[in-house]
Amino acid sequence: MAPTPTAKNLLDVESLSVVSITNDPDQSGYVGVKTPGGNAEGFEGGALRPGGMPVLTSKDNIGLLFHGAQVAAAKELVVIPWSFKCFYGILSDCFPLFGYRRRPYMLIGWTLCIVMLLVMAIMPIGKPYYTVASDRDIDTADYTAEIEARINYDAPSEGAKYVIIMFMCAFGYVLSDVCADSIVCELAQQEPEAKRGKTQSAIYTVRTVLVIFGELLTGFCFNGEDYGGDFNFSLSFPELMLIMAILVLPVLPMTWFFIKEEKKPRADFRNYINVFWDLLCKRVVFQVVAYNFFAGILSGISYTASSPVQSYMVDVTPINSTLNDVLGHVCFMIGIMVTSKYGLHWNWRLMIVATGIVVIIVDCSVALITVWDVFRSQWFWLGPPIAVNIPSGVAWIISLFVTVELAGVGNEGAVYGLMTTVGNLATPFATTLTLLIDGPFNITNARVQSDDHSVRMDITYTIIISYVATVLSWFFLFLLPKQKKDTQELARTGGSSKIMGGITVFYLVFALCWSIMVNTLAIFDSTSCLLIAGGTGC
């Protein structure tokens, strides 16, 4: 069925901690990095650090409400920087610029992003593949000599020059994003336990609003005939890049003047790494990392027939698909807001299962009813899954609460970056498993177009396997604490293991190398067909 904003795998995680997540009770020799729980009982309402409940609409914090430009092409290379969030976090934690750990790096990141957008805005765009838009509707077997002559076969190579530029743009955005996440973590740890989670919910609600704005911009203003849409008007690619640069430009002064940050001394890097290693060896940390990674792999398994079913069985139009994405994000935002209002003390394990069951029932029902031609309609295919984004939003924001509890004072960037990277590292494995599972069923576009009994059966098998994998991911929930207090108790009494810490580092490093490898292979035509690179086999 219709893809949701969460893409079925919602494990992008970000809550755990207190009295001593780092295991050295005597840290008098080094105070640059410490857990927020050193004096947890002395902070108001069970907050993890002093400072009081943040007021997000104050001048000190309003600058957190920013959004990033999203890139639409060369996605394989563009996503690589997301696998290095932990290292960006270490950089900003340890090496402040002019005494500030976050704002200068945010300025560097946004400046790089703006420069790259402006470069793309002024670059000559070149001719499209179809110089006459109506030619795209003609079967290749029916091409005349005249049509052949006016097709620009060199068009695909024109896109290559944008790849590195977009990579640099993404690098800048992710650097800013990691530093912003660190500030969010610091603010969230100032919240009393009863309200901890409201800051994150507010931040991600605003982000979702601006994601919706971006979808409306590209969906309605980038939907002309030149780009395969139905409108008789559209922006050009350079115009879109210019608009994005202009929208991002105000973030520079906002970053510097609207975000409060105190000067910090440069951290002792060796001690910082030792403390970070001790943190990774904590049972509470390696358990949560393992949950997010392995549950993320299983819940990320999907079925390859979703896109061809949408195109050939349902005939979803691009504009309706855009509206679906927009409405889906609205529902996703509602889920976050509901959790902020009523769900800060919900049992995390129970809610992940409950929301997962709702998603499976609705998504699977719509998919099977459509595949077996019981009822086919664009809005039946798109509509019910839109509402599913409410429980998806609940599950997603709950998964983020854990990280705030894990991070210590001084290593917020690294811990927040690590925990949010784990989900990204699980995705390539989930993609490979999806292709390996679905490969033997041979669900091609031609078979989906034939719409016979055999292809319907094969699609049904892949749908069922996909959701069975999601159910299997719940077996890892025992690794996830039930709530904040359980997390804090595990931090105090769970102990540590250097062996488990080493195993955790090993499979995360392996996953990082795998992620870089498959994303790099996906860039080149000669290797993009490989199963591990997201292809269907060479």
Secondary structure as GFF3:
##gff-version 3
##sequence-region A 1 538
A	DSSP	three_ten_helix	36	42	.	.	.	ID=ss1
A	DSSP	three_ten_helix	44	46	.	.	.	ID=ss2
A	DSSP	three_ten_helix	62	64	.	.	.	ID=ss3
A	DSSP	alpha_helix	75	78	.	.	.	ID=ss4
A	DSSP	three_ten_helix	80	84	.	.	.	ID=ss5
A	DSSP	alpha_helix	85	94	.	.	.	ID=ss6
A	DSSP	alpha_helix	103	122	.	.	.	ID=ss7
A	DSSP	three_ten_helix	133	137	.	.	.	ID=ss8
A	DSSP	three_ten_helix	140	142	.	.	.	ID=ss9
A	DSSP	alpha_helix	145	150	.	.	.	ID=ss10
A	DSSP	alpha_helix	155	158	.	.	.	ID=ss11
A	DSSP	alpha_helix	160	189	.	.	.	ID=ss12
A	DSSP	alpha_helix	198	221	.	.	.	ID=ss13
A	DSSP	three_ten_helix	225	227	.	.	.	ID=ss14
A	DSSP	alpha_helix	237	248	.	.	.	ID=ss15
A	DSSP	alpha_helix	251	257	.	.	.	ID=ss16
A	DSSP	alpha_helix	269	280	.	.	.	ID=ss17
A	DSSP	alpha_helix	283	290	.	.	.	ID=ss18
A	DSSP	pi_helix	291	295	.	.	.	ID=ss19
A	DSSP	alpha_helix	296	299	.	.	.	ID=ss20
A	DSSP	alpha_helix	306	308	.	.	.	ID=ss21
A	DSSP	pi_helix	309	313	.	.	.	ID=ss22
A	DSSP	alpha_helix	318	342	.	.	.	ID=ss23
A	DSSP	alpha_helix	348	371	.	.	.	ID=ss24
A	DSSP	alpha_helix	378	406	.	.	.	ID=ss25
A	DSSP	alpha_helix	412	438	.	.	.	ID=ss26
A	DSSP	three_ten_helix	439	441	.	.	.	ID=ss27
A	DSSP	alpha_helix	445	450	.	.	.	ID=ss28
A	DSSP	alpha_helix	453	473	.	.	.	ID=ss29
A	DSSP	three_ten_helix	474	479	.	.	.	ID=ss30
A	DSSP	alpha_helix	484	493	.	.	.	ID=ss31
A	DSSP	alpha_helix	498	521	.	.	.	ID=ss32
A	DSSP	three_ten_helix	531	533	.	.	.	ID=ss33
###
